[in-house]
């Protein structure tokens, strides 16, 4: 397997990744290209769009001039902050309930509503519908969270059409930021096609209806995108804020935590070292574990690669974190298995035909083993030439200025470790449907 000479991504990273002649991946090159953007011009472009939309809303007598899809995470907070405090918009918050919410996730969602004084529309699918879809999509594509990725990329656009609110404000373009799926010059917007192709794995809801799944048309109603003519009539657009600002989750999370009460994870996470991201629901760790079981890399690879690109971590430090976290079985898998009513053996058997054989091999005894990893590529060709300059020591990932936002065992005191254990124990007792 080929690995990026700058970050930790493998050549089979999803959705698409490309390596150039210097061994550097398209995600790193995308990040590098951000240095050449005139962000002042981009911000002025966004401001003009927002001012136009405010005027349209006033003229139509609409109390809301944009929609923000929110989960309760750091990006949700930051989008709310931008729209309300920076641009004076009157957003309507829209949430698609994940079905596997954590206590912290629910607290942070309430915090957005309270701190920013916004209205919230929240859709909660029936537990049985979520269970049927989750179980079926695990077997079909190895994704037990298809329903809430589909939901958060569809339900807000249903609301946009229903309430005639043309503008939907999204955070980062995740696939661009991670693997460089598009060019920074493209200013891509959310589309029905990109939602289906990437967020929904190329599958539309009606394809889930069959005797095996037991899924009904009623179960799928929140995942059906509005007809093109309705989208065009209202003029709905979905804008990614990462097209208009230099996107960096750390300073944004810091501001939201310090000024607006965004809750961080207390520490000692099982599959990554970051304490300010992906803390809203129990399923994140299992969803990420599935990625590892199929492609041989996980959340720590994602997070370490972004830290490397921002100059807060060396590639060697990132590799050590990948070695520690990527293969770890999350304890939240037990919560998921109980909710689904399946055994762990059944869970793993669903993935037998989905493992990438470039990275996984099945032994004569039926055990799956990884045949390659980033740990074997520490000194690959071009690594030294591809390095990015590091920021000041205090501002690095585990520097003194960032201790709250990342976890490292040797830097945590006994009190922090005890609090983390208590939070983990409490969280395992909670599933809010």
C-alpha positions in Angstrom: 0.0 0.0 0.0 1.3 3.5 -0.8 1.1 6.1 1.9 1.4 9.9 1.7 4.9 11.2 2.2 3.5 14.2 4.2 0.5 12.9 6.2 -0.7 9.4 7.2 -3.3 8.6 4.5 -3.1 5.4 2.5 -3.9 5.1 -1.2 -7.2 3.5 -0.6 -8.5 6.4 1.5 -12.2 7.3 0.8 -13.8 8.7 -1.2 -10.9 9.4 -3.6 -7.3 10.3 -3.1 -4.5 10.9 -5.6 -0.7 10.9 -5.1 1.6 13.1 -7.1 5.2 12.5 -8.3 6.5 13.6 -4.9 4.4 11.1 -3.0 2.1 13.8 -1.5 -1.6 13.2 -1.4 -4.4 15.4 -2.9 -5.6 16.2 0.6 -2.3 17.7 1.5 -2.1 19.6 -1.8 -5.6 20.9 -1.2 -4.6 22.2 2.2 -1.5 23.7 0.8 -3.5 25.5 -1.9 -5.4 27.3 0.8 -2.4 29.5 1.4 -2.9 31.1 -2.0 -6.6 32.1 -1.5 -7.5 35.7 -1.0 -9.7 35.0 2.0 -10.7 38.7 2.2 -12.3 38.5 -1.2 -14.0 35.2 -0.3 -15.5 36.7 2.9 -16.8 39.7 1.0 -18.4 37.3 -1.5 -20.2 35.5 1.3 -21.3 38.8 2.9 -22.9 39.9 -0.3 -24.8 36.6 -0.6 -26.0 36.9 3.0 -27.1 40.6 2.7 -29.1 39.7 -0.4 -30.8 36.8 1.4 -31.6 39.0 4.4 -33.3 41.5 2.1 -35.3 38.7 0.4 -36.5 37.3 3.7 -37.6 40.8 4.9 -39.5 41.4 1.6 -41.2 38.0 1.9 -42.0 38.5 5.6 -40.1 35.3 6.5 -38.8 35.3 10.1 -35.8 33.1 9.0 -33.2 34.0 6.4 -31.1 30.8 6.5 -31.1 27.3 7.8 -28.2 25.8 9.8 -28.2 22.0 10.0 -26.8 21.2 13.5 -25.7 18.2 15.5 -24.4 20.0 18.6 -20.7 19.8 17.6 -18.0 22.4 17.3 -18.9 23.2 13.7 -22.6 23.6 14.6 -21.6 26.1 17.3 -19.2 28.0 14.9 -21.8 28.2 12.1 -24.4 29.6 14.5 -21.8 32.1 15.8 -20.9 33.3 12.3 -24.5 33.7 11.2 -25.9 35.3 14.3 -23.0 37.3 15.8 -20.9 38.2 12.8 -23.5 38.6 10.0 -26.7 39.4 11.9 -28.7 36.6 10.3 -31.8 35.0 11.8 -31.2 31.3 11.3 -33.5 28.4 11.9 -31.6 25.5 13.3 -32.5 22.0 12.0 -31.4 18.7 13.6 -31.7 15.2 12.4 -31.6 13.1 15.6 -28.7 10.7 15.3 -30.5 8.1 17.4 -27.4 7.2 19.4 -26.9 10.5 21.2 -24.4 11.0 24.1 -25.1 13.1 27.1 -22.5 15.6 25.9 -24.1 15.8 22.5 -27.5 16.6 23.9 -26.0 19.2 26.3 -24.1 20.9 23.4 -27.3 21.0 21.3 -29.2 22.7 24.1 -26.3 25.0 24.5 -26.5 26.3 20.9 -30.2 27.0 21.2 -29.7 28.8 24.6 -26.5 30.7 23.9 -27.4 32.0 20.4 -31.2 32.4 21.1 -32.3 30.4 18.0 -35.3 28.3 17.2 -34.7 24.6 16.5 -36.6 22.0 14.5 -35.6 18.5 15.4 -36.6 15.3 13.6 -36.5 12.0 15.5 -37.1 8.8 13.5 -38.8 6.0 15.3 -36.3 3.6 17.0 -37.6 0.7 15.0 -37.2 2.5 11.7 -33.6 3.5 12.7 -32.9 -0.1 13.8 -34.2 -1.6 10.5 -32.3 0.8 8.3 -29.1 0.6 10.4 -29.1 -3.2 10.4 -29.9 -3.5 6.6 -27.2 -0.9 5.6 -24.6 -2.6 7.8 -25.2 -5.8 5.8 -25.4 -4.0 2.4 -22.5 -1.5 2.5 -21.0 -1.8 5.9 -22.4 1.4 7.2 -24.6 1.4 10.3 -25.0 5.2 10.3 -26.3 5.6 6.8 -29.6 6.9 8.1 -28.3 9.9 9.9 -25.8 10.9 7.2 -28.7 10.7 4.8 -31.0 12.5 7.2 -28.8 15.5 8.0 -28.1 16.0 4.2 -31.8 15.7 3.3 -34.2 16.8 6.1 -32.8 20.4 6.3 -33.5 20.8 2.6 -37.0 19.5 3.1 -37.5 22.2 5.7 -35.9 24.8 3.3 -38.5 24.0 0.7 -41.4 23.8 3.2 -40.6 27.1 4.9 -39.3 28.8 1.7 -35.8 29.5 3.2 -33.4 29.4 0.2 -30.1 29.4 2.0 -28.6 26.4 3.9 -25.4 27.1 5.8 -23.0 24.1 6.0 -19.6 23.9 7.8 -16.6 22.3 6.1 -16.6 20.3 2.9 -15.3 17.2 4.7 -14.2 15.3 1.6 -12.3 18.3 0.3 -10.6 18.9 3.6 -9.6 15.3 4.1 -8.7 13.9 0.7 -8.8 16.9 -1.7 -11.9 15.6 -3.6 -12.3 19.0 -5.3 -10.3 22.1 -6.0 -10.4 25.1 -3.6 -11.0 27.3 -6.7 -14.3 25.5 -7.5 -16.4 27.0 -4.6 -18.5 23.8 -4.7 -22.0 23.9 -3.2 -24.2 21.1 -1.8 -26.1 19.3 -4.5 -28.5 16.4 -4.6 -25.9 14.4 -6.6 -23.0 15.0 -4.1 -25.3 14.0 -1.3 -26.3 10.8 -2.9 -22.8 9.9 -4.3 -20.8 10.5 -1.1 -23.0 10.9 2.0 -25.4 8.2 0.9 -23.0 5.8 -0.8 -24.7 6.1 -4.2 -28.0 4.8 -2.8 -31.3 6.5 -2.9 -34.0 5.6 -0.3 -36.3 3.7 -2.6 -33.5 1.2 -3.2 -33.9 0.1 0.4 -37.5 -1.2 0.1 -37.5 -5.0 -0.2 -38.8 -8.0 1.7 -35.4 -8.7 3.3 -35.1 -5.2 4.9 -38.7 -4.8 6.1 -38.2 -1.1 5.5 -41.3 0.8 4.4 -41.8 3.9 2.3 -42.9 5.6 5.5 -39.7 4.7 7.3 -37.8 6.5 4.5 -39.7 9.8 4.3 -37.0 11.9 6.0 -34.4 10.8 3.4 -36.3 11.7 0.2 -34.9 14.8 -1.3 -37.3 17.5 -2.6 -38.1 17.3 -6.3 -35.8 19.5 -8.5 -38.7 21.8 -9.5 -39.4 22.6 -5.8 -35.7 23.2 -5.1 -35.5 25.5 -8.1 -38.8 27.3 -7.2 -37.5 28.3 -3.8 -33.9 28.7 -5.1 -32.3 26.5 -2.4 -28.5 26.6 -2.1 -26.2 24.9 0.3 -23.0 26.9 1.0 -19.9 25.4 2.7 -18.3 27.9 5.1 -14.9 26.3 4.5 -15.0 27.9 1.0 -15.1 31.3 2.6 -12.8 31.1 5.6 -9.4 29.5 6.4 -10.9 26.4 8.1 -9.1 25.1 11.2 -11.1 23.2 13.8 -8.8 23.9 16.7 -9.1 27.8 17.0 -12.8 27.5 16.2 -13.4 25.0 18.9 -11.3 27.1 21.4 -13.5 30.1 20.7 -16.7 28.1 21.1 -15.5 26.5 24.3 -14.1 29.6 26.0 -16.7 32.1 24.9 -19.9 30.1 24.3 -19.8 27.1 26.6 -19.2 24.3 24.0 -18.4 21.2 26.1 -15.3 19.2 25.3 -14.8 15.4 25.8 -13.2 14.9 29.3 -10.5 12.7 27.8 -9.2 9.2 27.3 -11.0 8.5 24.1 -10.7 5.0 22.6 -10.2 5.7 18.9 -8.6 9.2 18.7 -6.7 11.8 20.7 -8.9 14.8 19.8 -11.3 16.0 22.5 -13.2 18.6 20.6 -14.6 16.6 17.7 -17.1 13.7 17.0 -18.5 13.6 20.6 -22.2 13.9 19.8 -23.1 10.2 19.6 -22.1 6.7 20.5 -22.1 5.6 16.9 -19.1 7.7 15.8 -16.6 5.3 17.2 -18.3 2.2 15.7 -18.8 4.0 12.3 -15.0 4.8 12.4 -14.2 1.2 13.5 -16.0 -0.1 10.4 -13.8 2.1 8.2 -10.8 0.5 9.8 -12.2 -3.0 9.4 -12.8 -2.4 5.7 -9.9 -0.2 4.6 -7.3 -0.5 7.4 -7.3 3.0 8.6 -9.5 5.0 11.0 -10.2 8.3 12.8 -6.7 8.7 14.2 -5.4 8.7 10.7 -7.9 11.5 9.8 -7.1 13.6 12.8 -3.3 13.1 12.7 -3.2 14.0 9.0 -5.0 17.3 9.7 -2.7 18.1 12.6 0.3 17.4 10.4 -1.0 19.7 7.6 -1.5 22.5 10.1 2.1 22.1 11.3 1.1 21.1 14.8 2.5 17.6 14.6 5.3 15.7 12.8 4.5 12.7 10.6 6.4 10.5 13.0 4.2 11.7 15.9 1.1 11.1 13.8 2.2 7.5 13.0 2.6 6.7 16.7 -1.0 7.9 17.4 -2.3 5.9 14.4 -0.6 2.8 15.8 -2.2 3.4 19.2 -5.8 4.2 18.1 -6.8 3.0 14.7 -7.2 -0.7 15.5 -8.8 -0.3 18.9 -12.2 -1.9 19.4 -14.6 0.7 20.8 -16.6 -0.2 23.9 -19.6 1.6 22.3 -19.8 -1.4 20.0 -21.6 -3.2 22.8 -24.2 -0.4 22.9 -24.8 -0.8 19.1 -24.9 -4.6 19.2 -27.5 -4.4 22.0 -29.6 -1.8 20.1 -29.4 -3.9 16.9 -30.1 -7.2 18.5 -27.1 -8.9 16.8 -24.0 -10.7 18.1 -20.5 -9.5 17.7 -19.8 -12.5 15.4 -22.7 -11.5 13.2 -21.4 -7.9 13.1 -17.9 -9.0 11.9 -19.3 -11.5 9.4 -21.2 -8.7 7.6 -17.9 -7.3 6.5 -16.3 -10.4 5.1 -16.9 -9.4 1.5 -16.1 -5.7 2.1 -12.5 -5.8 3.3 -10.0 -4.3 1.0 -7.7 -7.2 0.0 -4.9 -4.8 -0.7 -4.7 -4.3 3.1 -6.4 -7.3 4.6 -5.7 -11.1 4.3 -7.7 -14.0 5.7 -5.6 -16.7 7.2 -6.2 -20.5 6.8 -8.0 -20.4 10.2 -10.4 -17.7 9.0 -8.8 -14.8 10.9 -8.4 -11.4 9.2 -5.0 -9.8 9.5 -3.6 -6.5 8.3 -0.8 -6.9 5.7 0.5 -3.3 5.7 0.2 -0.1 7.7 1.7 3.3 8.0 4.0 2.0 10.7 6.0 0.3 7.9 6.3 3.5 5.9 8.0 5.8 8.4 11.1 6.5 6.1 9.5 6.2 2.7 10.9 8.1 -0.2 10.2 11.8 -0.2 9.2 12.1 3.5 11.8 14.6 4.5 11.3 16.7 1.4 7.5 16.8 2.0 7.6 18.1 5.6 5.7 21.3 6.4 7.2 23.8 8.9 6.1 23.3 12.5 4.4 26.0 14.6 5.8 27.2 17.9 6.2 24.4 20.5 3.5 25.8 22.8 1.0 25.8 19.9 1.6 22.2 18.7 -1.0 19.5 19.3 0.3 18.6 22.7 1.8 22.0 23.5 0.9 23.8 26.7 -1.6 26.0 24.9 -3.7 23.1 23.7 -3.8 20.7 26.6 -7.6 20.9 27.0 -8.2 20.0 23.4 -6.1 16.8 22.9 -5.4 13.8 25.1 -2.1 12.2 25.8 -1.8 9.8 28.8 1.5 11.1 30.0 0.3 14.7 30.1 -3.0 14.1 32.0 -3.1 14.3 35.8 -4.8 11.7 38.0 -7.9 13.9 38.4 -8.4 14.2 34.7 -8.1 10.4 34.2 -10.6 9.8 37.0 -13.1 12.2 35.4 -12.7 10.6 32.0 -13.3 7.1 33.5 -16.5 8.4 35.2 -17.8 10.0 32.1 -17.2 6.9 30.0 -19.1 4.8 32.6 -22.0 7.2 32.7 -22.2 7.6 28.9 -22.5 3.9 28.4 -25.8 3.9 30.2 -27.4 6.5 28.0 -29.0 6.2 24.5 -31.4 9.0 23.7 -33.5 8.0 20.7 
